[in-house]
Amino acid sequence: MSEPIVEQIAAALKTRIESVTVANGYQETVSEVVRPSRASGEQAYVPQNNLVVILQDDPEEGDSPEGLKAWIQPFALMAFAQLSDQASTPADTVLNRFAADLEKAIRSDPTFGGLAYDAVIRPAFGWVGKNAFTGFEGITVNVDIYYRTLEDDPYAAG
């Protein structure tokens, strides 16, 4: 059996972010994309330069047309950067570019191949010098993905 539409969207988002490379026309190259397991209390990833961690939040119900169920699925993309003290480029510049690359990738097809009907970027927030990951700076890009399923079948897009 196929995956529910929300899982197909999450997997497509991961694939999309994995395509963020300089060779593909972006300013940064993502080193790895992780959707952490929450099965254990341990951290499911090790911070590294240009790592993106995708966190899925609780969905909200949207306005549903007859026979369909509408959802707003929030995702947070935590982008890590390890910046040298000798770097001439300001940390904010690196993080602004990284956030813009992620936003560009998300919006390259806001329907995710017909699985959704929109992807809305919400304000990002940086954590330069304010994080618990020694030696790393970062920015979190937030996106709400709007999608519908058949009212009685979360495996079928509506």
Secondary structure, DSSP 8 states (H G I E B T S, - for coil): ----HHHHHHHHHHHHHHT--GGGT-SS---EEE----SSSS-S----TTEEEEEE---EE----TTEEEEEEEEEEEEEE---TT-SS-HHHHHHHHHHHHHHHHHTSTTTTTT-SEEEEEEEEE-TT--SSTT-EEEEEEEEEEEEEETTEEEEE-
